[in-house]
Amino acid sequence: MFNPSRDQARAFFIESWRKQRTNESMQPMEQLVADIVQSHPEYQALLEAPDAGDRDFTPEDGTINPFLHLSLHLAIEEQLAIDQPPGIKAAFEACVERRGNAHEARHDVLESLGETIWEAQRSGKPLDADAYLERVRQRSGK
């Protein structure tokens, strides 16, 4: 899934979580998604709802889009696995050291990634990897 539609991406998260709950065998990416969902109990019931893939989540509703949040987690896991952009793994480890908790450190990285994406969209420019890393480093206190 290199460029899935919104519906395909949501279905992948929903199906991966379903397989986790029913103890079905999973591909490595499905297992990674299930692990991410496992660490977010606040989203599990939503992913189990019959209309999960059809719901809209807008800032005006005051709700966080769980699919966006989980997708950012997935992107971060892929970045950490290959240290791309270079230095993200070390910056993440510094956040873990400061936080004492890997999940909270992932949220530091997630916030940094979200800000970097927002800035790129606002400016109409590509993602600035250096700015992204700097944001993560600032959150790590280093």
C-alpha positions as CSV (number, residue, x, y, z in Angstrom):
1,M,0.0,0.0,0.0
2,F,2.1,2.9,-1.2
3,N,-0.7,5.3,-2.0
4,P,-3.9,4.0,-0.4
5,S,-7.2,5.8,-0.5
6,R,-8.7,7.0,2.7
7,D,-11.1,4.0,2.7
8,Q,-8.3,1.5,2.0
9,A,-6.1,2.9,4.8
10,R,-8.9,2.8,7.2
11,A,-9.9,-0.7,6.2
12,F,-6.3,-1.8,6.7
13,F,-6.3,-0.5,10.3
14,I,-9.8,-2.0,11.1
15,E,-8.9,-5.4,9.6
16,S,-5.5,-5.6,11.3
17,W,-7.2,-4.9,14.6
18,R,-9.9,-7.4,13.9
19,K,-7.3,-10.1,13.2
20,Q,-5.5,-9.2,16.4
21,R,-8.7,-9.7,18.4
22,T,-9.5,-13.0,16.7
23,N,-6.0,-14.4,16.9
24,E,-5.7,-14.7,13.1
25,S,-2.3,-14.8,11.5
26,M,-1.0,-11.5,10.3
27,Q,1.5,-10.1,7.9
28,P,4.3,-8.1,9.6
29,M,2.7,-4.7,8.7
30,E,-0.6,-5.9,10.1
31,Q,1.1,-6.9,13.3
32,L,2.8,-3.5,13.6
33,V,-0.6,-1.8,13.1
34,A,-2.2,-4.1,15.7
35,D,0.6,-3.3,18.2
36,I,0.0,0.4,17.6
37,V,-3.7,0.0,18.2
38,Q,-3.0,-2.1,21.3
39,S,-1.1,0.9,22.7
40,H,-4.2,3.1,22.1
41,P,-7.1,1.6,24.1
42,E,-9.0,4.9,23.5
43,Y,-9.4,4.0,19.8
44,Q,-10.1,0.3,20.0
45,A,-13.9,0.5,20.4
46,L,-14.0,2.9,17.6
47,L,-12.2,0.5,15.3
48,E,-14.6,-2.2,16.3
49,A,-17.7,-0.1,15.4
50,P,-19.6,-1.1,12.2
51,D,-19.3,2.5,10.9
52,A,-15.7,3.1,11.8
53,G,-14.4,3.6,8.3
54,D,-17.2,6.0,7.4
55,R,-16.9,8.5,10.2
56,D,-15.6,12.0,9.8
57,F,-13.4,13.6,12.4
58,T,-13.1,17.4,12.2
59,P,-11.3,19.9,14.4
60,E,-14.7,21.6,14.8
61,D,-16.0,18.5,16.5
62,G,-13.2,18.7,19.0
63,T,-12.1,15.2,18.2
64,I,-8.8,13.8,17.0
65,N,-8.9,11.8,13.9
66,P,-7.8,8.4,15.2
67,F,-6.9,7.1,11.8
68,L,-4.6,10.1,11.3
69,H,-3.0,9.6,14.7
70,L,-2.5,5.9,14.1
71,S,-1.1,6.5,10.6
72,L,1.4,9.0,12.0
73,H,2.5,6.3,14.5
74,L,2.9,3.9,11.7
75,A,5.0,6.4,9.7
76,I,7.2,7.0,12.7
77,E,7.8,3.3,13.2
78,E,8.9,3.0,9.6
79,Q,11.2,6.0,10.0
80,L,12.8,4.6,13.2
81,A,13.3,1.2,11.5
82,I,15.5,2.8,8.8
83,D,16.7,5.9,10.6
84,Q,15.1,8.1,8.0
85,P,15.5,11.0,8.0
86,P,19.0,10.3,9.3
87,G,19.2,11.1,13.0
88,I,15.6,10.5,13.8
89,K,16.5,7.3,15.7
90,A,19.0,9.1,18.0
91,A,16.6,12.0,18.5
92,F,13.8,9.6,19.4
93,E,16.1,7.8,21.9
94,A,16.8,11.1,23.5
95,C,13.1,11.6,23.9
96,V,12.8,8.2,25.5
97,E,15.6,9.0,27.9
98,R,13.8,12.3,28.9
99,R,10.4,10.8,29.1
100,G,11.3,7.4,30.5
101,N,8.5,6.0,28.3
102,A,8.8,5.0,24.7
103,H,5.1,5.6,23.9
104,E,5.2,9.1,25.2
105,A,8.5,9.7,23.3
106,R,6.7,8.5,20.1
107,H,4.1,11.1,20.8
108,D,6.8,13.8,21.0
109,V,8.0,12.6,17.6
110,L,4.4,12.5,16.3
111,E,3.8,16.1,17.4
112,S,7.0,17.1,15.6
113,L,6.0,15.3,12.5
114,G,2.5,16.8,12.6
115,E,3.9,20.3,12.9
116,T,6.3,19.7,10.0
117,I,3.6,18.4,7.8
118,W,1.3,21.3,8.6
119,E,4.1,23.8,7.9
120,A,4.9,22.1,4.5
121,Q,1.2,22.3,3.6
122,R,0.9,25.9,4.7
123,S,4.0,27.0,2.8
124,G,3.4,24.8,-0.2
125,K,7.0,23.4,0.1
126,P,8.3,19.9,0.7
127,L,8.8,18.5,4.2
128,D,11.8,20.0,5.9
129,A,13.6,17.1,7.4
130,D,16.1,19.4,9.3
131,A,13.2,21.3,10.9
132,Y,11.5,18.0,11.8
133,L,14.6,16.7,13.5
134,E,15.1,20.0,15.3
135,R,11.6,19.8,16.6
136,V,12.2,16.3,17.9
137,R,15.5,17.4,19.5
138,Q,13.8,20.4,21.2
139,R,11.2,18.1,22.7
140,S,14.0,15.8,23.9
141,G,15.6,18.7,25.7
142,K,18.9,18.2,23.8
